[in-house]
Amino acid sequence: MTALIPRPSAELSTDRHDPRDDWPDEARQLRDHLAEIYGDQDPLPTTAGAWLARQKSKHTRRAYARNLLRWEAYARGTEIHPLDAKLPLADAYANHLARQPGRKGATLSESARAQALAAAGSFYDYAVRIEALPANPFAHVDRPYIDPDHSPTEGMTPEEVERLIETARDWAPRSYALVLLLYLLGKRIDEILALNASDLGYDRGHRTLPVRLKGGKQKKDPVPPLALDALEHYLGGRTDGPLFVTDSGRRWSQPEVWKHLRVLARAADIPAATSIKPHTLRHQFITDNLAENVPLERVQDAVGHSDPRTTQRYNRRRRALDDHPAYGLAARLAARLESEACE
């Protein structure tokens, strides 16, 4: 295997620049964690860090690092070095994932298992590309089938959305501004929480926010008046620091927002309050706009989907419930039963 760390040489300056210093924080943290286990001279820590540094978004880097460490711990538990792994071990790991508990006590979802295997496969693709090893042990591992039309996100009715927004308005300015931005812009929660107060801009008569989308692309979104009023009231003239902050002044975190949204949902008496999450409001942005016959391509562009089929998936799921033939069949059966009872 080819190590990426240069060998000491008398010709090398002691003050040379270490390119690993240019990595994102997540890549350096992964490298340091693995170096504590395998040592500085082992190629795995630097190979893993370099691979992670190539990922475009912080969200992707965090997810990939988490899943690579899951695989590394499994391989280490079998006393096989991850860079010495072969297909049989990768297959065994796939079977291992199928038996692991998920967040709610059940086994990991097919989506979570597919993501774990995809992360490991991506790492080995990179390792093969830099000639750190000859083949990707995950290249031929069977992965769970993911239905492209399935979305685990539970939707709300328009009335429930309104109750959630009204509850947030009465709760606190920060709650109201966040819920409105998530619903009216259809953004991912990490995209909103990454913004700073100074990002609120102006372009051709529009107040705007520069949102960095999944994959690293940046897109300027207009902030509609209702959301702008709520946001400016919350900011109270503040123009620096994170857009959404805690009472102590640090950036509001995703786990805190998830918890807070469920508090709001319970207060709004929403039946699915225990499963409400930030993506629920993105889901509503898509389905509510498509229900109002907003052209698919405009909704797709607004949410940053590269494939219109991804956007349409939300619409198909809504219609699969709203237009399900079970309702018509039940209504006809009820009418017959009522008629027979009157005879």
C-alpha positions as a printed Julia matrix, in Angstrom:
343×3 Matrix{Float64}:
   0.0     0.0     0.0
   1.2     3.53   -0.76
   1.4     5.76    2.28
   0.41    9.39    1.75
   2.64   10.74    4.53
   6.1    11.83    3.21
   9.1    10.08    4.68
  11.42   12.27    6.76
  14.23   13.76    4.7
  17.1    16.06    5.47
  16.17   18.04    2.36
  12.66   18.8     3.66
  12.27   22.08    5.5
  11.07   21.74    9.07
   8.57   24.53    8.47
   6.92   22.99    5.38
   3.2    23.47    5.0
   1.1    20.4     5.85
  -1.7    20.15    3.23
  -3.87   18.42    5.81
  -4.18   21.82    7.51
  -6.31   22.86    4.53
  -8.89   20.13    5.12
 -12.33   20.91    6.56
 -12.71   20.35   10.29
 -14.57   17.07    9.84
 -11.74   15.6     7.76
  -9.07   16.59   10.28
 -11.14   15.2    13.15
 -11.59   11.89   11.34
  -7.9    11.68   10.56
  -6.93   12.47   14.18
  -9.38    9.91   15.57
  -8.04    7.15   13.33
  -4.43    8.16   14.03
  -5.04    7.56   17.74
  -6.01    3.98   16.87
  -3.61    3.1    14.04
  -0.74    5.55   14.53
   0.58    8.38   12.36
   2.52    6.12   10.0
  -0.46    3.97    9.03
  -1.97    5.11    5.69
  -5.59    4.69    6.82
  -5.97    7.96    8.81
  -4.67   10.21    6.05
  -6.46    8.27    3.3
  -9.74    8.59    5.17
  -9.2    12.26    5.91
  -8.31   13.06    2.3
 -11.43   11.21    1.09
 -13.68   13.07    3.51
 -12.15   16.42    2.6
 -13.39   15.91   -0.97
 -17.05   15.87    0.08
 -18.7    19.17   -0.77
 -21.04   19.81    2.14
 -20.62   19.67    5.9
 -23.75   17.54    6.17
 -22.3    14.95    3.77
 -18.94   14.96    5.54
 -20.56   14.33    8.9
 -22.75   11.52    7.59
 -19.86    9.88    5.7
 -17.52   10.13    8.69
 -20.12    8.57   10.98
 -20.71    5.68    8.59
 -17.02    5.07    7.89
 -16.31    4.88   11.62
 -19.13    2.36   11.98
 -17.44    0.17    9.36
 -13.96    0.73   10.81
 -15.12   -0.38   14.26
 -16.67   -3.52   12.77
 -13.52   -4.4    10.81
 -11.31   -3.73   13.83
 -13.54   -5.98   15.91
 -12.72   -8.83   13.54
  -8.98   -7.97   13.82
  -8.83   -7.15   10.1
  -7.3    -3.83    9.04
  -9.83   -1.87    6.94
  -7.35   -1.55    4.07
  -6.92   -5.34    4.06
 -10.66   -6.07    3.89
 -12.04   -8.28    1.12
 -15.52   -8.97   -0.24
 -16.44  -11.68    2.35
 -15.91   -9.22    5.2
 -17.9    -6.53    3.39
 -20.74   -9.02    2.86
 -20.63   -9.95    6.55
 -20.84   -6.26    7.45
 -23.94   -5.85    5.27
 -25.56   -8.74    7.16
 -24.45   -7.18   10.45
 -26.16   -3.88    9.57
 -29.43   -5.69    8.87
 -29.54   -6.78   12.53
 -28.57   -3.46   14.13
 -31.15   -1.38   16.04
 -32.37    1.86   14.56
 -33.34    5.09   16.31
 -36.74    3.81   17.42
 -35.59    0.4    18.64
 -36.38   -1.49   15.43
 -33.65   -2.57   13.03
 -31.9    -0.03   10.83
 -34.04    1.11    7.93
 -33.14    0.04    4.41
 -32.25    3.64    3.67
 -29.84    3.85    6.63
 -28.19    0.56    5.64
 -27.87    1.69    2.04
 -26.25    4.94    3.18
 -23.8     3.08    5.41
 -22.75    0.77    2.56
 -22.57    3.67    0.1
 -20.23    5.6     2.39
 -17.91    2.62    2.77
 -17.99    2.01   -0.97
 -17.18    5.66   -1.67
 -14.18    5.52    0.65
 -12.78    2.44   -1.07
 -13.39    3.92   -4.53
 -11.17    6.8    -3.46
  -8.56    4.49   -1.93
  -8.38    2.53   -5.19
  -8.09    5.75   -7.19
  -5.02    6.88   -5.21
  -3.58    3.36   -5.38
  -3.78    2.77   -1.64
  -5.23   -0.69   -2.39
  -6.03   -2.7    -5.51
  -9.8    -3.23   -5.3
 -12.97   -2.0    -3.6
 -14.3    -4.77   -1.31
 -17.78   -3.14   -1.39
 -18.02   -3.01   -5.18
 -20.17   -6.16   -5.39
 -21.98   -6.07   -2.04
 -25.75   -6.39   -2.41
 -27.42   -3.22   -1.16
 -31.01   -2.77    0.02
 -33.5    -1.71   -2.64
 -34.69    1.85   -2.06
 -38.07    2.65   -3.55
 -37.62    5.99   -5.38
 -41.26    6.88   -4.71
 -41.08    6.28   -0.95
 -40.6     9.09    1.53
 -40.66    8.38    5.29
 -41.59   11.99    6.06
 -45.14   12.29    7.39
 -47.14   15.15    5.89
 -49.65   17.53    7.44
 -52.93   18.97    6.3
 -53.12   22.69    5.43
 -55.03   23.27    8.66
 -52.28   21.57   10.68
 -49.62   23.68    8.98
 -51.55   26.82    9.88
 -51.89   25.69   13.51
 -48.15   25.02   13.7
 -47.34   28.45   12.28
 -49.81   30.2    14.61
 -48.38   28.32   17.59
 -44.84   29.34   16.6
 -45.98   32.96   16.23
 -47.4    32.98   19.74
 -44.44   31.06   21.19
 -41.48   33.32   20.38
 -40.11   35.51   17.53
 -37.31   33.02   16.85
 -39.77   30.11   16.55
 -42.03   32.05   14.19
 -39.17   33.19   11.93
 -37.71   29.7    11.68
 -40.99   27.92   10.91
 -41.9    30.49    8.26
 -38.51   30.25    6.55
 -38.61   26.46    6.51
 -42.13   26.37    5.11
 -42.1    29.35    2.73
 -38.64   28.66    1.26
 -38.7    24.85    1.36
 -35.09   24.68    2.5
 -33.27   21.95    4.41
 -32.64   22.7     8.07
 -28.84   22.63    7.72
 -29.11   25.18    4.9
 -31.06   27.58    7.13
 -28.97   27.1    10.27
 -25.73   27.7     8.32
 -26.83   31.26    7.48
 -25.57   34.36    9.27
 -27.48   37.53   10.08
 -25.24   39.46    7.67
 -26.41   37.21    4.8
 -29.77   38.96    4.58
 -29.3    40.93    1.38
 -31.04   42.9    -1.35
 -31.26   42.18   -5.08
 -33.5    43.92   -7.64
 -36.19   44.78   -5.13
 -36.06   41.44   -3.3
 -34.74   40.74    0.17
 -32.64   37.6    -0.23
 -30.74   34.85    1.57
 -27.8    33.04   -0.12
 -28.5    29.39    0.64
 -25.77   26.79    0.08
 -27.56   23.72   -1.27
 -26.74   20.05   -0.96
 -23.7    19.37   -3.12
 -22.14   22.77   -2.47
 -24.11   24.85   -4.97
 -25.19   28.3    -3.79
 -28.59   29.74   -4.64
 -30.06   33.13   -3.78
 -33.61   32.81   -2.49
 -36.12   35.66   -2.07
 -37.57   36.12    1.39
 -41.33   36.79    1.06
 -42.74   39.71    3.11
 -44.42   37.53    5.75
 -41.16   35.7     6.51
 -39.12   38.91    6.21
 -41.24   40.71    8.79
 -40.92   37.77   11.19
 -37.15   37.51   10.61
 -36.5    41.23   11.07
 -38.6    41.27   14.23
 -36.6    38.35   15.59
 -33.23   39.89   14.66
 -34.2    43.23   16.2
 -31.53   45.07   14.21
 -28.8    42.46   14.78
 -26.56   42.18   11.72
 -23.79   39.85   12.87
 -23.4    36.33   14.18
 -25.46   33.26   13.21
 -28.93   33.92   11.81
 -30.53   31.74   14.49
 -28.89   31.71   17.91
 -29.51   30.23   21.33
 -29.93   32.33   24.46
 -26.16   32.06   25.0
 -25.47   33.43   21.52
 -24.17   30.29   19.82
 -25.59   28.9    16.58
 -28.83   26.95   17.03
 -28.16   23.25   16.4
 -30.19   20.74   14.41
 -31.0    18.47   17.39
 -32.29   21.49   19.3
 -34.48   22.54   16.37
 -35.9    19.01   15.99
 -36.83   18.98   19.68
 -38.32   22.47   19.54
 -40.46   21.71   16.48
 -41.98   18.73   18.28
 -42.74   20.92   21.29
 -44.53   23.35   18.96
 -46.34   20.5    17.19
 -47.62   19.09   20.49
 -48.79   22.55   21.52
 -50.54   22.87   18.14
 -52.31   19.54   18.76
 -50.91   17.91   15.62
 -51.51   14.11   15.64
 -48.06   13.32   14.22
 -46.29   15.63   16.7
 -43.85   12.95   17.87
 -42.51   12.45   14.34
 -42.51   16.06   13.12
 -39.1    17.19   11.89
 -37.7    20.13    9.91
 -37.98   18.16    6.65
 -41.75   17.96    7.24
 -42.0    21.65    6.38
 -39.9    21.18    3.23
 -42.24   18.32    2.35
 -45.21   20.65    2.83
 -43.64   23.35    0.65
 -43.44   20.88   -2.22
 -46.83   19.19   -1.83
 -48.75   22.4    -1.1
 -47.29   24.15   -4.15
 -47.97   21.18   -6.42
 -51.51   20.94   -5.04
 -52.0    24.57   -6.15
 -50.81   23.6    -9.66
 -47.51   25.47   -9.44
 -45.46   24.05  -12.38
 -43.25   21.14  -11.36
 -40.1    22.75  -12.79
 -40.59   25.87  -10.65
 -40.97   23.82   -7.46
 -38.02   21.65   -8.45
 -35.83   24.71   -8.97
 -36.95   26.25   -5.67
 -35.96   23.22   -3.6
 -32.77   22.51   -5.55
 -33.61   19.03   -6.81
 -31.41   18.03   -9.75
 -33.95   15.45  -10.94
 -37.67   16.32  -11.36
 -38.55   12.76  -10.37
 -37.36   13.56   -6.85
 -39.78   16.48   -6.62
 -42.61   14.52   -8.2
 -42.16   11.76   -5.62
 -43.66   14.01   -2.95
 -46.69   14.67   -5.17
 -47.23   10.99   -5.92
 -47.14   10.17   -2.22
 -49.73   12.85   -1.44
 -52.05   11.71   -4.21
 -51.59    8.05   -3.28
 -53.25    8.89    0.03
 -55.73   11.6    -0.99
 -56.98    9.73   -4.07
 -56.76    6.17   -2.73
 -59.68    4.04   -4.05
 -60.32    2.74   -0.53
 -62.16    5.98    0.27
 -64.59    5.63   -2.62
 -65.14    1.94   -1.94
 -65.81    2.61    1.75
 -68.26    5.4     0.92
 -70.23    3.15   -1.46
 -70.29    0.33    1.08
 -71.48    2.71    3.81
 -74.27    3.97    1.54
 -75.46    0.4     0.83
 -75.36   -0.54    4.5
 -77.32    2.57    5.44
 -79.88    1.82    2.71
 -80.34   -1.76    3.94
 -80.77   -0.56    7.52
 -83.6     1.79    6.43
 -85.54   -0.97    4.67
